[in-house]
Amino acid sequence: MKKYIKYLIAFLVIETSLVGAFIWKTFADEAEQQQEKQVSLATSKSSEKQTTETSSTTQISETQTTETESTKEEQPKEVVNERSIALTFDDGPKRETTSQLLDILSQKGIKATFFILGQNMAGNEDLLKRMKDEGHVIGSHSMYHHNLSQMNEQTLKQDVNDMDQKAKALFKEPFKYIRPPYGAANALVAKVANRPLIEWSVDSKDWSSKNTQMIINQVTQTTGPGSIILMHDIYPETISAVPAIIDNLTQQGYNFVTVDGLLNQPKEALNYFGTNDSRAVN
Ligand SMILES: [Zn+2]
């Protein structure tokens, strides 16, 4: 009997210690897993933090790059959309009217495009520099407003070269665009010009009406999305019409851009009449 009790006690002792060992092991494992979990959590958190830090660093450097670029270009990029239109002014510059127009455009925060005559450049260099500095685009309207489509190749080359020499002297680059007087161009003009010829889709008829209210009505009623609007900055009646034209068309949801923006920096020697309207010159 004593022998059995001995065995029983031994069994109980062994079993208890086994169970104890098992329980201890389980707890130890759980604690270890818990610890591992915490470690991995902490690790992933810190790597997330690092990722965030890295991306914010990237953002900062991107911002810096943008700032540097905009400082270099000096002019912010134009916002162009389906309601964009371009105001264009021909035959200037003319001291009094062009100055007044630049004041109005500056006050309204609007960029326009000027097609100037070579014969009007001398003595108006300050006005032309102001145009450029204030973000307007300047193109050539030829030296003397002759009909380019009636010129022979030699005379045509002379005109285009003379204008480019003047542009280089003043702006350090040739004219990007030419608006042929009367909108008259042919294949030879396109070949010699070798750059976009900018026409128009809306004629303010300011040159014939010379009446402020008629100019306002004509432009307001005939403008559509993507229009290039023809006006002349040499008539006081045109200058008087500009504020109302800007206000009316802004109210209709239009936004004003240069031909650079409207036509997305065109390069080909085609006739451009408005957004998505370029035609071969015959
Ligand atoms: Zn003209």
Residues whose N, C-alpha, C, O or C-beta is under 5 A from the ligand:
A	BS01	ZN	D90 D91 P181
